């Protein structure tokens, strides 16, 4: 009999069911997109019922690709912070889910900052006060939907991130759980006590009885037939948020190891070990993952425009046909000719936090060519990641003064010039892997730990297939260029 693990990767745009064998090889998949709702300016919503139905259908499709004599279990990784409030008696949400991009809680957050709650909230939750996190969205729903607060205080309402909603629905309401990583993104969870914090709950007016029990990532979350897709119930084992799943899926099990996902923007998370260190300015501390009886924490920061910058140069400026041709163009000149692109198309994120900044090209002369501008666009990705990684590395524990490696995934990792430039800037090896669905692989690992298929991190590290390791080479020129980048950013933000 074949033993397979179905990893549900429930993202902001779609639900994927990915089928892995117990050697962590991907053998099947199904993807179903869901609708995005924008009812008002600043509102971003999903239909939680649609997401659940899509989850069931994606599982049905991927199971249908396999012979019947197969054993399954289920793991979940999910878009973080997006929150659902539902009636536990009817099983129906009281509204559409408030998505992590939604800003309706901005006024609530502004008032908390004015009231001097920033330090207390960061010390307890590790997070900055921001509507990105779940708490302000839940408070808004309870304050603005007729009868919601009374129902919550009467014990009729439950709340949870998407993982909690799916587990509750899949088990017919028998399991009301979340994991430590998703809990740590709500602004209601104390990362020191590893429990919901009564002071934070009170601050947002959220009754504790609405909150799910918090389990480690590598726990058994219940059993399900997935609406009778299976004749006999299968286990739900292994749950964690998507960025945390990528950290685990890239095997960043040691303090000082981190991952960079090069996408439209870039997400950077570094394993900081078993102590919840206070994040440097502009970054947050979250639970990285909880497994094998330990809690590992992470620093995280997000960059708004990396791959999007390359797309802009292709689609808007028409400088070059495709990102795939950029490496040859960039290496046709010995350096950037003093040209820098500061890609603040949607402002500058961490560690600058200048939401009103506008993008600019700095340092052009009559000698500037297309190749210089293309090279500047690629270099801007490496510079922004160095900005963040340097802040993270300088705030690690005294035992770890330097990042041991950066695991990279995403389309731009195919660009050899960019990867070498990144390694040289960071003076750190860049490890590129063949993992395309790192978040799902992380959930699969947690599933295997929960079911005792594997009992140590060492047992699973071999599942990461390294395609190349880029070692740092020359640093002198790139560090001089980095000084130019810092000056260019200061010009853009007016320093």
C-alpha positions in Angstrom: 0.0 0.0 0.0 1.2 3.5 -0.9 1.3 6.0 2.0 0.7 9.6 0.9 0.5 13.0 2.6 -1.9 15.5 1.2 -0.6 19.1 1.9 -3.3 21.8 1.6 -1.6 25.0 0.7 -4.3 27.6 1.2 -2.9 30.8 -0.2 -4.3 34.3 -0.7 -5.3 33.6 -4.3 -6.0 29.8 -4.4 -6.2 26.5 -2.7 -3.7 23.8 -3.7 -3.8 20.1 -2.8 -0.3 18.7 -3.2 0.3 15.0 -2.9 3.7 13.9 -1.5 5.0 10.4 -0.8 6.9 9.6 2.4 10.2 10.5 0.7 8.8 14.0 0.3 8.5 13.6 -3.5 5.6 15.6 -5.1 3.5 13.1 -7.1 0.3 15.0 -7.8 -1.5 18.4 -7.4 -4.7 20.3 -7.9 -5.2 24.1 -7.8 -8.5 25.9 -7.4 -8.6 29.7 -7.3 -11.1 31.6 -5.2 -12.7 35.0 -5.7 -11.3 38.2 -4.2 -13.8 40.7 -2.8 -13.2 44.5 -2.5 -16.5 45.9 -1.2 -15.0 49.3 -0.2 -11.7 51.1 -0.4 -9.2 49.3 1.9 -11.4 46.2 2.3 -10.2 42.9 1.1 -12.3 39.8 1.7 -12.6 36.1 1.0 -15.6 33.8 1.2 -14.5 31.3 3.9 -17.2 28.8 2.8 -15.9 29.0 -0.8 -12.4 28.3 0.5 -13.6 25.3 2.4 -15.5 23.9 -0.6 -12.5 24.4 -2.8 -10.3 22.6 -0.2 -12.7 19.6 -0.4 -12.7 19.6 -4.2 -9.0 20.0 -4.5 -8.5 17.0 -2.2 -11.1 15.0 -4.2 -9.3 15.8 -7.5 -5.8 14.9 -6.3 -7.0 11.7 -4.6 -8.7 10.8 -7.9 -5.3 10.8 -9.6 -4.1 7.8 -7.5 -5.0 4.1 -7.4 -7.6 3.2 -4.7 -5.3 1.1 -2.5 -3.7 4.1 -0.9 -3.3 5.4 2.6 -3.5 9.2 3.2 -3.1 11.8 5.9 -3.6 15.5 5.7 -1.4 18.6 6.5 -2.2 22.3 6.2 -0.3 25.4 5.5 -2.1 28.7 5.0 -2.2 32.4 4.3 -1.5 34.0 7.6 -3.5 36.7 9.5 -6.7 36.3 7.4 -9.4 35.7 10.0 -12.9 34.2 10.1 -15.5 34.7 12.7 -18.3 32.1 12.7 -21.3 30.9 14.7 -20.4 27.5 16.3 -24.1 26.5 16.4 -24.9 27.1 12.7 -21.3 26.6 11.4 -21.8 29.8 9.3 -19.4 32.8 9.2 -21.0 36.1 10.4 -19.3 37.8 7.4 -16.7 37.2 4.8 -13.1 36.6 6.0 -11.0 39.7 6.7 -7.9 39.2 4.6 -4.4 40.1 5.8 -4.3 42.9 3.1 -7.5 44.5 4.6 -6.9 47.9 6.3 -10.3 48.5 8.0 -8.6 48.1 11.3 -6.3 51.0 10.7 -8.1 53.5 12.9 -8.2 50.9 15.7 -4.4 50.5 15.4 -3.8 54.3 15.2 -5.7 54.8 18.4 -3.7 52.0 20.2 -0.5 53.7 19.1 -1.8 57.1 20.4 -2.7 55.4 23.7 0.9 54.3 24.1 0.3 50.5 23.6 3.1 50.0 21.1 5.7 48.7 23.5 3.4 46.5 25.5 2.0 44.8 22.4 5.4 44.3 20.8 6.8 42.9 24.1 4.0 40.3 24.4 3.2 39.4 20.8 6.5 40.3 19.0 4.5 42.3 16.5 4.1 45.9 15.4 0.6 47.4 15.7 -0.8 47.0 12.2 -4.1 46.0 10.6 -2.2 43.3 8.8 -2.5 41.2 11.9 -5.8 39.6 12.8 -6.9 41.3 16.1 -8.1 44.6 14.7 -10.2 42.9 12.0 -11.9 40.8 14.6 -12.6 43.8 16.8 -14.0 45.6 13.8 -16.4 42.7 13.1 -17.6 42.5 16.7 -18.1 46.3 16.8 -19.9 46.7 13.5 -22.0 43.6 12.8 -25.3 43.8 14.5 -25.6 41.3 17.4 -22.0 40.1 17.0 -20.6 41.3 20.3 -23.6 39.9 22.2 -23.2 36.6 20.5 -19.5 36.5 21.2 -19.9 37.3 24.9 -22.7 34.7 25.0 -20.3 32.0 23.8 -21.9 31.5 20.4 -19.0 32.8 18.2 -15.6 31.4 17.4 -12.7 33.0 15.6 -9.7 31.7 13.9 -7.2 32.0 11.1 -7.8 29.9 7.9 -6.1 26.8 9.4 -8.5 26.9 12.4 -11.6 27.3 10.1 -10.5 24.4 7.9 -9.7 22.0 10.8 -13.1 22.9 12.4 -15.0 22.3 9.2 -13.2 19.2 8.2 -13.8 17.5 11.6 -17.4 18.5 11.7 -16.8 21.0 14.5 -15.0 18.4 16.7 -11.6 20.0 16.6 -11.1 23.7 17.4 -7.3 24.1 17.2 -4.7 26.4 15.8 -0.9 26.1 15.8 1.7 28.3 17.4 2.8 30.0 14.1 -0.6 31.2 13.1 -1.5 32.2 16.6 1.7 34.3 16.7 0.4 36.4 13.8 -2.9 37.5 15.4 -1.5 40.1 17.9 -3.4 38.2 20.6 -0.8 35.5 21.4 2.0 35.9 24.0 5.1 34.4 22.4 6.8 34.1 25.9 4.0 32.2 27.7 2.9 30.5 24.4 -0.7 31.1 25.2 -3.4 33.7 24.4 -2.8 36.8 26.4 -5.7 38.1 28.6 -4.4 41.7 28.5 -4.3 41.6 24.7 -7.7 40.0 24.4 -9.1 42.6 26.7 -7.5 45.4 24.8 -9.3 44.3 21.6 -12.5 43.3 23.3 -12.3 39.7 22.2 -13.7 37.1 24.7 -11.2 34.3 25.4 -13.9 31.7 24.7 -13.7 32.6 21.1 -10.1 31.4 20.9 -8.9 27.9 19.7 -6.6 25.7 21.7 -3.0 26.2 20.5 -1.0 23.1 19.5 2.6 22.7 18.2 2.9 22.5 14.5 3.7 18.7 14.7 0.5 17.7 16.4 -2.5 15.5 15.5 -5.4 17.9 14.8 -8.2 15.5 14.4 -9.7 13.1 11.8 -11.8 13.7 8.7 -13.5 11.9 5.9 -13.3 15.2 3.8 -17.0 15.1 3.1 -16.9 11.4 2.4 -14.0 11.6 -0.1 -12.6 8.8 2.2 -14.6 5.9 3.4 -12.6 5.8 6.7 -11.4 8.9 8.5 -7.8 10.1 7.9 -5.7 12.1 10.3 -5.1 15.8 10.1 -1.5 16.2 11.3 0.9 19.1 10.8 -0.3 22.7 10.6 1.7 26.0 10.1 1.5 29.4 8.4 2.9 29.6 4.9 6.1 31.6 5.5 6.8 29.4 8.5 6.2 26.4 6.3 8.8 27.7 3.8 11.3 28.2 6.7 10.8 24.5 7.7 10.6 23.3 4.1 14.0 24.9 3.3 15.3 23.0 6.4 16.3 26.1 8.3 16.4 24.2 11.5 19.5 25.8 13.0 19.9 29.2 14.6 21.3 31.7 12.0 19.8 29.9 9.0 17.2 31.8 7.0 15.2 31.8 3.8 14.5 34.4 1.1 11.6 33.9 -1.2 12.2 35.9 -4.4 8.8 36.6 -5.8 6.8 39.7 -6.7 8.1 41.0 -3.4 10.4 39.1 -1.1 9.8 37.5 2.3 12.8 37.0 4.6 12.7 35.0 7.7 15.6 33.9 9.9 15.7 31.3 12.6 16.8 33.1 15.7 16.8 30.0 18.0 14.7 29.1 21.0 14.6 32.5 22.6 12.0 35.1 21.5 14.4 38.0 21.0 13.0 41.5 20.5 13.0 42.3 16.8 15.0 45.3 15.6 13.1 48.4 14.4 10.8 47.7 11.5 10.9 43.9 11.9 8.8 41.4 13.9 9.4 38.4 16.0 7.1 35.4 15.4 7.2 31.7 16.3 9.2 30.2 13.4 7.8 26.7 14.0 7.2 24.4 16.9 8.4 20.8 16.5 9.9 17.9 18.3 9.2 19.5 21.7 10.9 22.8 20.9 9.8 26.2 19.9 12.0 28.1 17.3 11.5 31.8 16.8 12.1 33.9 13.7 12.7 37.5 12.7 10.7 38.4 9.6 10.7 41.3 7.2 9.0 41.9 3.8 10.1 43.8 0.8 7.5 45.2 -1.5 9.1 45.2 -4.9 11.7 42.7 -6.1 10.5 40.6 -9.0 7.9 43.3 -9.6 10.8 45.7 -10.5 12.0 43.3 -13.2 8.5 43.0 -14.6 8.2 46.8 -14.6 11.4 47.1 -16.7 10.0 44.6 -19.2 6.4 45.5 -19.4 6.4 49.3 -18.7 9.8 50.6 -19.8 10.2 47.9 -22.6 13.9 47.8 -21.8 14.1 44.1 -22.5 11.8 41.3 -23.6 11.9 39.1 -20.5 13.6 38.7 -17.1 15.4 35.7 -18.5 17.4 37.9 -20.8 18.5 40.3 -18.0 21.6 38.4 -16.9 23.3 38.7 -20.3 22.4 42.3 -20.5 23.6 43.1 -17.0 26.9 41.4 -17.4 27.7 43.2 -20.6 28.9 46.1 -18.5 31.5 45.9 -15.8 29.4 47.8 -13.2 26.3 49.8 -12.8 27.9 53.0 -14.0 26.8 54.8 -10.9 23.1 54.1 -11.6 20.7 53.0 -8.9 17.0 52.1 -9.1 15.2 52.6 -5.8 12.0 50.6 -6.4 9.6 52.4 -4.0 6.6 51.9 -6.3 4.4 51.2 -3.3 6.7 53.0 -0.8 9.7 51.4 1.0 9.1 48.6 3.5 11.4 47.2 6.1 13.7 48.4 7.4 13.0 51.9 6.0 9.3 52.1 6.5 8.6 55.1 4.3 5.1 54.4 2.9 5.0 57.7 1.0 8.3 57.3 -0.8 8.2 57.2 -4.6 10.5 55.1 -6.9 13.4 56.7 -8.7 16.4 56.2 -10.8 19.5 57.9 -9.4 22.8 58.7 -11.0 22.2 58.6 -14.8 24.4 60.5 -17.1 24.8 60.7 -20.9 27.0 57.7 -20.6 24.2 55.6 -19.1 23.1 52.7 -21.3 20.2 50.2 -21.2 22.6 47.7 -19.7 23.4 49.9 -16.8 19.7 50.4 -16.0 18.9 46.7 -16.3 21.9 45.9 -14.0 20.7 48.5 -11.5 17.3 46.8 -11.4 18.8 43.4 -10.6 21.2 45.0 -8.0 18.2 46.7 -6.3 16.9 43.3 -5.3 20.2 42.3 -3.7 20.6 45.6 -1.9 17.1 45.5 -0.4 17.7 42.0 0.9 21.1 43.0 2.4 19.4 45.9 4.1 17.1 43.5 6.0 19.5 40.6 6.5 22.1 43.0 8.0 19.6 44.2 10.6 18.5 40.6 11.4 22.1 39.3 11.7 23.2 42.1 14.0 20.4 41.3 16.4 20.9 37.5 16.7 22.1 36.0 19.9 25.8 36.6 20.9 26.5 33.0 20.0 25.5 33.7 16.3 27.1 36.8 14.9 26.7 35.8 11.3 24.1 34.0 9.2 25.3 30.5 8.3 23.5 30.4 5.0 20.5 31.8 3.1 18.2 29.3 1.4 16.7 30.9 -1.7 13.6 30.0 -3.8 11.6 31.7 -6.5 12.0 32.6 -10.1 14.9 35.2 -9.8 17.2 32.5 -8.3 17.7 31.4 -11.9 19.7 34.6 -12.5 23.3 33.7 -11.9 24.5 37.3 -11.7 21.9 38.2 -9.1 22.7 35.2 -6.9 26.4 35.8 -7.0 26.0 39.5 -6.3 23.7 38.6 -3.4 26.3 36.1 -1.9 29.0 38.7 -2.3 27.0 41.4 -0.6 26.0 39.2 2.3 29.3 37.4 2.5 27.1 34.3 3.0 26.5 31.2 0.9 23.3 31.3 -1.1 21.7 27.8 -1.2 19.3 27.3 -4.1 17.0 24.3 -4.0 14.6 22.6 -6.3 11.8 23.1 -3.8 9.0 25.0 -5.6 6.4 24.5 -2.9 8.5 25.0 0.2 5.5 25.9 2.4 3.7 22.7 1.5 6.9 20.7 2.1 7.2 22.3 5.6 3.7 21.1 6.4 4.5 17.6 5.2 7.5 17.5 7.5 5.3 18.5 10.4 2.9 15.8 9.5 5.6 13.2 9.5 7.0 14.4 12.9 3.4 14.2 14.3 2.9 10.7 13.1 6.5 9.6 14.1 7.5 8.8 10.6 10.6 10.9 11.4 11.9 11.7 14.8 14.7 14.2 14.2 15.6 17.1 12.0 18.6 15.2 10.7 16.4 12.5 9.2 14.6 14.9 6.9 17.4 17.3 5.8 18.3 14.9 2.9 14.9 15.6 1.4 16.1 19.1 0.4 17.6 18.8 -3.0 20.2 21.5 -3.4 20.6 22.6 -7.1 23.5 25.0 -6.5 25.4 26.7 -3.7 26.8 30.2 -4.5 29.9 31.0 -2.4 30.9 34.6 -1.8 33.8 35.8 -3.9 34.9 39.4 -4.3 33.5 41.9 -1.8 35.4 45.2 -2.4 33.5 46.4 -5.4 30.1 45.3 -4.3 30.5 47.0 -0.9 31.4 50.3 -2.6 28.3 49.9 -4.8 26.2 49.2 -1.6 27.4 52.6 -0.2 26.1 54.1 -3.4 22.7 52.4 -2.8 22.4 53.8 0.7 23.1 57.3 -0.7 20.5 56.8 -3.4 17.8 55.7 -0.9 18.6 58.7 1.3 18.0 60.9 -1.8 14.7 59.3 -2.5 13.4 59.5 1.1 14.8 63.0 1.7 17.4 62.3 4.3 
